[in-house]
């Protein structure tokens, strides 16, 4: 796991630590609830009893993983965003040239303030630092806000999809970087 620290005018990015797990899990829960509800997934489907603890365990594994980097975005001492990125888990993509943007989440209520773009820029820097030219991610097909965000940053659907919640699919997208830049 690489340790990174990046500061912008208002947002401070840092590598997540085990002490961040509760905050990361809470922020992820808020963000996923907002976009799944907006896409029509019923509250009952979102509020499974073990969901929060399962998400916390997943984040614990990510934070402690040697093949994943998790970053926190802080503003004025408050956790406002999270980024998870690392090695691919897709057999049909060349891992020698690509890495996966696993998750970007920004606290609902402050969307549109540039936090997601700062996190995205950290992922692009991660690719460039590793001399890689391709990013891969999955986005829920009914999360039009996220799809528009990624499209603005140059991502394009690659035709692959898999089942997701609420009878919707996850759509895979790719980002191709110009290796000369």
N, C-alpha and C positions, 0 to 999 in steps of 0.2 A: 504494500500500500504506500503510495506517495503522499507526502504531507505538503500541502500547498497553502499559501496565504495570498490573497489578492484583495486590494482595496480600490473602490471607486469612490466618487464624491460622497455618496451616501450609503453605499452597500459594502460591507466587509465580508469577503469570502474566506472560509477557512476549512481545513479538513475536519470532518466530524470525529468525535471521540465517543467512547461508551457513555460518558456523562450526558451526551446529547440525545440518547435514545428516547426518553419520554417526550421531549419536545418535538423530535422528528416524527415519532409515531402520531402524536396529536395533530401536528400540521398536516401530515399525509391523510389522516382520517378526515379532517375538515375539508381538504381540497378534493379528495375523491368523492366525498358525500355531495359536495356542490356540483361537480360535473356529472356524476351519475344521476342525481336528482333532476338536473336540467335536461338530461337525456331520457327521462321517463322511467328510470329504475325505481320501483317502489321502496319506500323506507324500510319495510319489513325485510326485503332482500339485502339491504345495506347494513342492517343492524344485527348481524348474527352475533350470538353471545361470545364466541371465541375469536371474532374478527380482529378486535383491537390487540389481543395478546398474540395472535398469529402475525399481524403486521409488525408488532414490536420485535418478535423473534426473527422475522425476515430482515428487518433493519439491523438487528444485532449481528446477524451473519454477514450482512453487507459491510458494515462498519469494520468488522474484524477480519474480513476476507483479504487475502493477498492479491486477488485478481479483480478487485472492485475498489473504486475510489468514491467516497461519499463526501460531499461538501455541503456546508451550511452557509446560508446568506444571512447576515445579521444587519439590522439597522437600529441604531440607538440602543443596542443591547438586547434587541428582540429578534428571535428566530423568525425570519420572514420567507425563507425559501430553502429548498434542498435539491441537490443534484446527485444522482447515482450513475456511475459510468464504469465501463470495464470491458472485459473480454466477451466475445460473442458466444452465444449458445445456439447458433443457427448453423446446421450442417451444410447448407447450400451457399454459404458466404465465406469467402477466403479470409480467414482470421489473420493472415499475414499483412493484409492491407486495410483492415476495418476493425472498429470497436463499436460497442453498443452504448447508446445513451439509454440507460435503463429507466430513469425517471427524472422529471423535473416537476416540482410542486411549489407553488407560491400560495401564501396565505390568502384565502378568499377575503375580499374587501379591499385589497391593495393590488389586485390585478391591474395591468395596464400602466404600472409605474416604472417599468424597465427592469424589474428584478429577474424575470424570466430571461430577458436578453443578456443580462450579466451572467447568469448561470449557463446559458447556451454558449456564450463566448468562452467560458471556462472549458466547456466540452471541446470546442473547436481548437483551443490552445492545447488541450490534452492530445487531440489527434495530431496536430502539427508537431508537438514536442516528441511524439513517437514516430514521426515521419510516415504517418498513415494518411490515406486519401479518401476513406469512406467511413461515414457514420451510418448506423442503423438504429432504428427505434420502432416501437409499436405504439399506436394511438387508437383509442376507442373510436369507432366510426361515428358515433353520435356526439362526440366531443368536438363540435365544430370550432370552438374557440381555440383549442389546442392545435387542430389541423391547420387553421389559418395562421397561427403563430409559427408553426414549423414551416409552412409554405413561404411565409415572409422571409424566413432564414435560409431558403434554398432547398428544403427537403421536398422529395417527390415520392408518391406511392409507387411501389415496385410490383404490385399485383398480388402479393402474398397476403393472406389473411388467416385468422383462426378465430374460433368462437370466443365470445366474451359475454359479459353480463347483460341481462335484459334482452335476450335474443338479438344482441348486436355483435358485431365482429370487431376484433382488433385488426387494424390495417398496418402493414409494415411500410415504413418510409425509409428512403436513403438520402444521404447528403454526400455529394461528390465535391471534394475540394480540389482546387487547381494546385497541383504539386509545385508549381513554379512560384506561388505567392509566399 
